[in-house]
Amino acid sequence: MLSHSLPLFLMLTTLAVFLKRCQGESTEKCAGVPGIPGNPGQNGLPGRDGRDGMKGDRGEPGPQGPPGNNQGFPGRDGLPGPKGNPGPPGVAGPPGLSASEDKELQEILEDLSFKISRIERVLALQETIQHVGDKFLVTNGKEVDFAKSQETCEKVGGQIVTPVNEAENKATMEIVKKFNRYAYLGITESDNIGQFHSIDGNPVNYTSWRRNEPNGNGKENCVEMYTDGLWNDKNCQQYRLTICEF
């Protein structure tokens, strides 16, 4: 029985001590004995959303959808491919007519021949052209230096007139006399002073030097023709009549 009375005794003792302590204090500060816990209250309102979490890993690709009905625009042209091998030769055509049998060609050639002959006569009448042997000698009436004369003749498929015999020298002189201007010839001095050659490098076998010419001693590397048909060595920067041969 003593064992059952001991807990009750301790509780009463604790209550007595508490009451004694509370008697010396203000009743406003002295709390009562805790009561029996009440029932739980109702749940409160939901809280605010928290901050966004970290980005997760990329998921696996989904299955491919069915093809659509709309066709896209065509792409750009690709780069050209490598050149293929040449194909086999075609079938040979029938043989053509010879020039003498082709009437249309003969008419064209006759017309060209007539026009060329007429042009020759007009130029001859103006004394700007001379026909000697198998050569035509032609001038444009302009005076320029040797380099420009050579350039002018080469542009039209000729070269500066270069007499190789007395007949060609006389035909050249006729043009020089008509314009009363000295003219350059297609002859220049070689590396050996006093020795001259044509502009194509061939040696000069025909000459018509004036007395005591050439006498430039390496300082006059070009050749001019006087109005009497005689030659003189001259520097290449003088302005002389351009005469081309074809």
Residue, then its C-alpha position, 0 to 999 in steps of 0.5 A: m500500500l505504501s508503494h501506491s501512495l508514494p506517487l500521490f504523495l509526490m504530486l501533492t508535494t509538488l502542488a503545495v510547493f507551487l502554490k506556496r511560491c505563487q502566494g508571494e507573487s502577483t496573481e497576474k504573473c502566477a499561472g494556473v496548472p496546465g489543463i488537458p490538451g484540447n482537440p487538434g484544430q482545422n488545417g490552414l490555407p495552402g502556402r505560396d508556391g516555392r521557387d523553381g527547381m534546377k533544370g532536369d536532364r533531357g529526356e529521350p526523343g519521342p517516336q517519329g510522327p506520320p509524314g505530312n501531306n504538304q511537300g517542302f520547297p525544292g533545295r538548291d542545285g548541287l555542285p556540278g559533277p565531274k566531266g564524263n568521258p567523250g562519247p563515240p564519234g558520230v556517223a560521217g556525213p556525205p562528202g561535200l562538193s569541191a570548191s570548183e563545183d560549189k557554185e555558191l562558194q564561187e559566187i562569194l569568192e568572185d564577189l570578194s575578188f571584185k571588192i578587193s580589186r576595187i579597193e586596190r584601185v582606189l588606194a592606188l589612185q590615192e597613191t597610198i598603196q603599191h603592188v610589187g611582186d607578191k607584196f602590197l605596200v600600204t601607208n596610213g599617212k601618219e608619222v610616228d617613232f619606230a616602235k609605234s610604226q612596228e606596232t601599227c603594222e603588226k596590229v593589222g597583220g603586216q610588218i614595217v616595209t623591208p625592201v629586198n630588191e630594187a623593185e621593192n625599194k623603188a615602190t617604197m620610194e614612190i610612197v615616200k615621194k608622194f607624202n614627201r616624208y622620210a620613212y622607217l624601214g624594217i631594218t635595225e642595227s645588230d649587236n655588232i656596230g655597223q652590221f644591220h639585219s631585218i626586224d625578224g633577225n635575218p641578214v640584209n642581202y640588199t641595201s641602198w645606203r647613201r654615200n658614207e652611210p651608215n655612220g652612226n657608230g652604234k648610236e643610230n640603230c634604225v634605218e630611214m629612206y629619203t625621198d630619192g630612195l637612198w638609206n640612212d641610219k637614224n635613231c629610233q625616236q624620230y617621227r617618220l612615215t609609217i609604211c607596212e608591207f603585206 
